[in-house]
Amino acid sequence: MPARLSAAALAVLFTLFASAQEPEGIAGSSRPLDSAALSRAQKKFVHAFEITRRFETDARARGFENDRWRQDVLAALMRLDETRFARIEGTSSLELAMSRLTQAGQGQASTEAQAKSLGTATSDLIYIPIIPCRILDTRLGNPVPARQTVSYLYSSNLVGSGNCNVRNDFPGALSGSPPAEAVNVTVDETSLTGFAVGSFLAIFEQGGVQGASFMNFGPGQVIANAGVIPINPSNGEFSVRTNAPANLIVDVYGVFVPPQATPLECIDTDKVTANVVQTASVTVTGASCSVGYTAVGGGCFGGASVSRSIVEATLNANSQWICHFLNRTDSQSFEAASSTRCCRVPGR
């Protein structure tokens, strides 16, 4: 059985699949959300959220007292195709889950690298995680009254349950409001009366049409439900409506934003060198590209004449240049080298 990682080593493993980027100038979107896409995003986030909750006990035992681990695990799950969730669900160990998430991410085709589960046919939106924070707690203010529509901002805590501003926690400058955010909503009815039969909570875009119930509740209950809620991009507000008085607690786990075009980011691997002595041949195997990068160039270097030459150069499936050098002279040696040009599209 392999040794368990320390908390410090486990923290390093987070960086292998943590999705927080440092983008600039992220634009909001005024396009309406597609109802079918919203339903798919809702289903996927709820699934990812439930899987993440399974590691809470293990995370506490390992000393992870903040929610950064939760942010990273949710982000990794949301980047995966949902068909790959099964291997993560099969473990209660945070360490093993993280290892499997890393392997699943590396084995997934680049076209699946981000979850494009929301938006319209011409404008996808992608999930960006934040460290979970609370934007609303009506227990510290006024409960939501029955049969009235009440609106709240997506990013600010209007009721005083702490200092939480989604815009400040977002990794990069967000211009405008996100079209949707991933939340966990708790209804606390322990101190309220005046219930209707089949009490429900609906959450919808401010100014939009009330849709299906986000959750149902009854007298004396404390009940939670995770999901994705649409935001009015012009003012950053969402609306709630119930048919019974309700105290609401809303915690935000991430937002959905449009993809951002960013410049290509390229690096060269360190050169692998060898000395080709007189009348000898040498094979040099270059370094591979780092995870997330694709080989686009580079090659074999050395040999300035027919007598001192590169006889074969091949880029293999591991983005390594395999270079065969031959020195036909009997008086001079030369340095042979290999390096790969590796590029990626950073940001979103």
KEVEXKOL-269415 format. One record per residue (C-alpha): residue number from 0; residue in three letters; y, z, x. Coordinates in pm, whole numbers, padded with zeros to 5 digits. Example, Ala and Ser with C-alpha at 12.3 -4.5 7.8 and 13.67 -1.06 7.14 Angstrom:
% KEVEXKOL-269415
    nr   rest       py       pz       px
     0    ALA   -00450    00780    01230
     1    SER   -00106    00714    01367
% end
This chain:
% KEVEXKOL-269415
    nr   rest       py       pz       px
     0    MET    00000    00000    00000
     1    PRO    00341   -00093    00149
     2    ALA    00586    00182    00236
     3    ARG    00860    00255   -00016
     4    LEU    01209    00154    00087
     5    SER    01482    00410    00143
     6    ALA    01785    00413   -00085
     7    ALA    01990    00249    00193
     8    ALA    01731   -00024    00249
     9    LEU    01700   -00080   -00124
    10    ALA    02076   -00118   -00148
    11    VAL    02059   -00395    00113
    12    LEU    01797   -00571   -00097
    13    PHE    02047   -00588   -00384
    14    THR    02254   -00834   -00180
    15    LEU    01973   -01088   -00187
    16    PHE    02029   -01162   -00553
    17    ALA    02358   -00994   -00651
    18    SER    02574   -01258   -00816
    19    ALA    02924   -01121   -00770
    20    GLN    03140   -01395   -00622
    21    GLU    03501   -01397   -00510
    22    PRO    03639   -01689   -00714
    23    GLU    04004   -01767   -00767
    24    GLY    04189   -01886   -01073
    25    ILE    03916   -01861   -01335
    26    ALA    04039   -02026   -01651
    27    GLY    03973   -01911   -02004
    28    SER    03851   -02148   -02271
    29    SER    03994   -02232   -02610
    30    ARG    03688   -02428   -02722
    31    PRO    03492   -02280   -03014
    32    LEU    03151   -02138   -02941
    33    ASP    02847   -02316   -03075
    34    SER    02661   -02085   -03316
    35    ALA    02317   -02195   -03195
    36    ALA    02418   -02142   -02832
    37    LEU    02562   -01801   -02919
    38    SER    02229   -01709   -03078
    39    ARG    02041   -01817   -02762
    40    ALA    02277   -01618   -02541
    41    GLN    02237   -01315   -02767
    42    LYS    01857   -01336   -02747
    43    LYS    01852   -01375   -02371
    44    PHE    02098   -01094   -02301
    45    VAL    01914   -00853   -02531
    46    HIS    01589   -00937   -02351
    47    ALA    01748   -00887   -02007
    48    PHE    01916   -00565   -02121
    49    GLU    01588   -00416   -02244
    50    ILE    01412   -00503   -01918
    51    THR    01693   -00343   -01717
    52    ARG    01672   -00020   -01918
    53    ARG    01312    00025   -01803
    54    PHE    01431    00097   -01448
    55    GLU    01677    00375   -01535
    56    THR    01439    00660   -01449
    57    ASP    01338    00501   -01119
    58    ALA    01702    00428   -01031
    59    ARG    01800    00793   -01088
    60    ALA    01502    00912   -00881
    61    ARG    01617    00691   -00594
    62    GLY    01971    00825   -00606
    63    PHE    02147    00529   -00768
    64    GLU    02392    00726   -00978
    65    ASN    02641    00448   -01051
    66    ASP    02582    00131   -01251
    67    ARG    02602   -00124   -00968
    68    TRP    02222   -00159   -00965
    69    ARG    02233   -00233   -01338
    70    GLN    02500   -00498   -01288
    71    ASP    02295   -00670   -01018
    72    VAL    01964   -00663   -01205
    73    LEU    02125   -00799   -01523
    74    ALA    02297   -01071   -01322
    75    ALA    01972   -01174   -01155
    76    LEU    01789   -01187   -01488
    77    MET    02064   -01389   -01656
    78    ARG    02048   -01645   -01374
    79    LEU    01677   -01698   -01436
    80    ASP    01510   -01909   -01697
    81    GLU    01377   -01665   -01957
    82    THR    01021   -01790   -01905
    83    ARG    01032   -01614   -01567
    84    PHE    01104   -01271   -01717
    85    ALA    00736   -01179   -01760
    86    ARG    00674   -01088   -01393
    87    ILE    00975   -00854   -01398
    88    GLU    00867   -00690   -01722
    89    GLY    00531   -00605   -01568
    90    THR    00668   -00336   -01336
    91    SER    00847   -00002   -01374
    92    SER    00945    00005   -01005
    93    LEU    01302   -00098   -00932
    94    GLU    01203   -00192   -00577
    95    LEU    00925   -00424   -00691
    96    ALA    01140   -00570   -00968
    97    MET    01413   -00655   -00717
    98    SER    01163   -00818   -00485
    99    ARG    01022   -01029   -00768
   100    LEU    01371   -01122   -00886
   101    THR    01452   -01246   -00536
   102    GLN    01133   -01454   -00521
   103    ALA    01189   -01594   -00870
   104    GLY    01547   -01690   -00785
   105    GLN    01442   -01867   -00467
   106    GLY    01166   -02052   -00649
   107    GLN    01387   -02173   -00932
   108    ALA    01527   -02524   -00926
   109    SER    01894   -02549   -00833
   110    THR    01975   -02695   -01173
   111    GLU    01869   -02361   -01323
   112    ALA    02069   -02146   -01080
   113    GLN    02301   -02018   -01352
   114    ALA    02230   -01940   -01713
   115    LYS    02410   -02205   -01918
   116    SER    02326   -02061   -02255
   117    LEU    02661   -02057   -02429
   118    GLY    02943   -02300   -02509
   119    THR    02946   -02648   -02654
   120    ALA    02764   -02971   -02573
   121    THR    03048   -03067   -02338
   122    SER    03151   -02727   -02202
   123    ASP    02892   -02477   -02081
   124    LEU    02975   -02113   -02019
   125    ILE    02804   -01892   -01764
   126    TYR    02745   -01518   -01746
   127    ILE    02943   -01315   -01493
   128    PRO    02844   -00946   -01460
   129    ILE    03076   -00651   -01413
   130    ILE    02997   -00287   -01342
   131    PRO    02936   -00159   -01697
   132    CYS    03240    00014   -01848
   133    ARG    03353    00144   -02186
   134    ILE    03635   -00030   -02370
   135    LEU    03618    00150   -02701
   136    ASP    03525    00492   -02839
   137    THR    03663    00560   -03185
   138    ARG    03524    00916   -03183
   139    LEU    03835    01002   -02981
   140    GLY    04065    00836   -03232
   141    ASN    04019    00693   -03578
   142    PRO    03682    00572   -03714
   143    VAL    03662    00218   -03843
   144    PRO    03737    00240   -04217
   145    ALA    03500    00093   -04471
   146    ARG    03559   -00262   -04597
   147    GLN    03849   -00329   -04362
   148    THR    03866   -00571   -04070
   149    VAL    03989   -00404   -03750
   150    SER    04053   -00589   -03423
   151    TYR    04035   -00472   -03061
   152    LEU    04112   -00621   -02721
   153    TYR    03818   -00730   -02505
   154    SER    03958   -00569   -02190
   155    SER    04140   -00247   -02267
   156    ASN    04040    00090   -02398
   157    LEU    04266    00157   -02694
   158    VAL    04123    00495   -02785
   159    GLY    04142    00685   -02455
   160    SER    03777    00727   -02354
   161    GLY    03847    00665   -01987
   162    ASN    04007    00400   -01773
   163    CYS    03826    00072   -01827
   164    ASN    03981   -00271   -01797
   165    VAL    03741   -00564   -01787
   166    ARG    04008   -00788   -01635
   167    ASN    04045   -00556   -01335
   168    ASP    03669   -00529   -01287
   169    PHE    03615   -00903   -01307
   170    PRO    03535   -01055   -00963
   171    GLY    03832   -01288   -00930
   172    ALA    04155   -01373   -01106
   173    LEU    04085   -01441   -01473
   174    SER    04342   -01665   -01638
   175    GLY    04338   -01608   -02012
   176    SER    04059   -01438   -02203
   177    PRO    03685   -01507   -02178
   178    PRO    03530   -01676   -02483
   179    ALA    03260   -01407   -02511
   180    GLU    03136   -01086   -02355
   181    ALA    02802   -00909   -02328
   182    VAL    02811   -00560   -02475
   183    ASN    02611   -00263   -02591
   184    VAL    02748   -00122   -02918
   185    THR    02664    00229   -03040
   186    VAL    02730    00347   -03395
   187    ASP    02764    00727   -03423
   188    GLU    02750    00847   -03784
   189    THR    02680    01217   -03720
   190    SER    03016    01334   -03857
   191    LEU    03093    01073   -04125
   192    THR    03028    01044   -04498
   193    GLY    03080    00782   -04766
   194    PHE    02795    00543   -04707
   195    ALA    02706    00233   -04901
   196    VAL    02350    00114   -04953
   197    GLY    02251   -00108   -04661
   198    SER    02541   -00013   -04434
   199    PHE    02612   -00277   -04169
   200    LEU    02843   -00363   -03881
   201    ALA    02965   -00719   -03827
   202    ILE    03140   -00825   -03504
   203    PHE    03311   -01163   -03479
   204    GLU    03595   -01350   -03314
   205    GLN    03937   -01228   -03430
   206    GLY    04062   -01477   -03685
   207    GLY    03713   -01620   -03724
   208    VAL    03459   -01604   -04003
   209    GLN    03247   -01291   -04047
   210    GLY    02887   -01379   -03974
   211    ALA    02558   -01197   -03992
   212    SER    02526   -00825   -03935
   213    PHE    02533   -00717   -03570
   214    MET    02345   -00401   -03665
   215    ASN    02253   -00185   -03963
   216    PHE    02289    00194   -03981
   217    GLY    02267    00494   -04211
   218    PRO    02399    00849   -04256
   219    GLY    02367    01081   -03955
   220    GLN    02235    00812   -03723
   221    VAL    02326    00736   -03362
   222    ILE    02198    00385   -03302
   223    ALA    02273    00118   -03039
   224    ASN    02235   -00257   -03014
   225    ALA    02302   -00498   -02726
   226    GLY    02435   -00848   -02774
   227    VAL    02700   -01111   -02709
   228    ILE    03023   -01110   -02908
   229    PRO    03275   -01395   -02933
   230    ILE    03638   -01339   -02833
   231    ASN    03951   -01514   -02961
   232    PRO    04061   -01681   -02635
   233    SER    04425   -01701   -02744
   234    ASN    04473   -01323   -02773
   235    GLY    04157   -01168   -02624
   236    GLU    04057   -00989   -02946
   237    PHE    03737   -00940   -03142
   238    SER    03709   -00802   -03496
   239    VAL    03472   -00556   -03659
   240    ARG    03399   -00491   -04025
   241    THR    03169   -00241   -04194
   242    ASN    03092   -00141   -04550
   243    ALA    03089    00229   -04453
   244    PRO    03308    00442   -04222
   245    ALA    03184    00410   -03864
   246    ASN    03250    00547   -03517
   247    LEU    03197    00278   -03257
   248    ILE    03135    00297   -02882
   249    VAL    03150   -00038   -02700
   250    ASP    03033   -00077   -02338
   251    VAL    03085   -00412   -02164
   252    TYR    02829   -00547   -01914
   253    GLY    02968   -00893   -01843
   254    VAL    03166   -01189   -01968
   255    PHE    03100   -01558   -02027
   256    VAL    03344   -01797   -01860
   257    PRO    03365   -02171   -01787
   258    PRO    03218   -02297   -01460
   259    GLN    03466   -02340   -01177
   260    ALA    03472   -02636   -00940
   261    THR    03503   -02514   -00582
   262    PRO    03514   -02691   -00243
   263    LEU    03186   -02756   -00066
   264    GLU    03107   -02482    00186
   265    CYS    02923   -02599    00499
   266    ILE    02791   -02428    00812
   267    ASP    02589   -02538    01115
   268    THR    02283   -02342    01216
   269    ASP    02272   -02203    01569
   270    LYS    02146   -02461    01815
   271    VAL    01789   -02425    01936
   272    THR    01772   -02554    02295
   273    ALA    01512   -02635    02557
   274    ASN    01518   -02771    02909
   275    VAL    01334   -03100    02958
   276    VAL    01222   -03117    03318
   277    GLN    01133   -03431    03510
   278    THR    00853   -03648    03368
   279    ALA    00793   -03406    03081
   280    SER    00812   -03409    02703
   281    VAL    00939   -03126    02479
   282    THR    00940   -03060    02105
   283    VAL    01233   -02856    01969
   284    THR    01214   -02708    01616
   285    GLY    01555   -02626    01475
   286    ALA    01663   -02338    01250
   287    SER    01633   -02351    00871
   288    CYS    01925   -02336    00630
   289    SER    01999   -01998    00475
   290    VAL    01890   -01936    00116
   291    GLY    02125   -02113   -00123
   292    TYR    02221   -02385    00126
   293    THR    02093   -02742    00143
   294    ALA    02047   -02950    00459
   295    VAL    02287   -03245    00457
   296    GLY    02307   -03341    00824
   297    GLY    02274   -03227    01181
   298    GLY    01998   -03357    01402
   299    CYS    01869   -03374    01759
   300    PHE    02099   -03370    02059
   301    GLY    02033   -03447    02425
   302    GLY    01916   -03735    02640
   303    ALA    02180   -03979    02752
   304    SER    01972   -04281    02845
   305    VAL    01650   -04466    02781
   306    SER    01490   -04258    03057
   307    ARG    01608   -03932    02904
   308    SER    01573   -03984    02532
   309    ILE    01496   -03858    02183
   310    VAL    01177   -04031    02079
   311    GLU    01151   -03888    01726
   312    ALA    01372   -03682    01491
   313    THR    01240   -03561    01154
   314    LEU    01392   -03325    00894
   315    ASN    01108   -03129    00736
   316    ALA    01084   -02961    00396
   317    ASN    01212   -02632    00542
   318    SER    01541   -02798    00647
   319    GLN    01436   -02786    01013
   320    TRP    01490   -03075    01251
   321    ILE    01173   -03147    01450
   322    CYS    01289   -03318    01770
   323    HIS    01065   -03483    02029
   324    PHE    01229   -03544    02367
   325    LEU    01096   -03734    02667
   326    ASN    01222   -03728    03027
   327    ARG    01093   -04029    03217
   328    THR    01290   -03959    03536
   329    ASP    01148   -03783    03841
   330    SER    01476   -03635    03965
   331    GLN    01686   -03495    03679
   332    SER    01627   -03250    03392
   333    PHE    01838   -03228    03075
   334    GLU    01906   -02991    02786
   335    ALA    01762   -03077    02446
   336    ALA    01898   -02919    02125
   337    SER    01861   -02916    01748
   338    SER    02100   -02797    01474
   339    THR    02119   -02844    01096
   340    ARG    02431   -02895    00885
   341    CYS    02387   -02683    00570
   342    CYS    02610   -02690    00262
   343    ARG    02639   -02519   -00076
   344    VAL    02875   -02518   -00373
   345    PRO    03018   -02165   -00382
   346    GLY    03166   -01979   -00677
   347    ARG    03067   -02105   -01020
% end
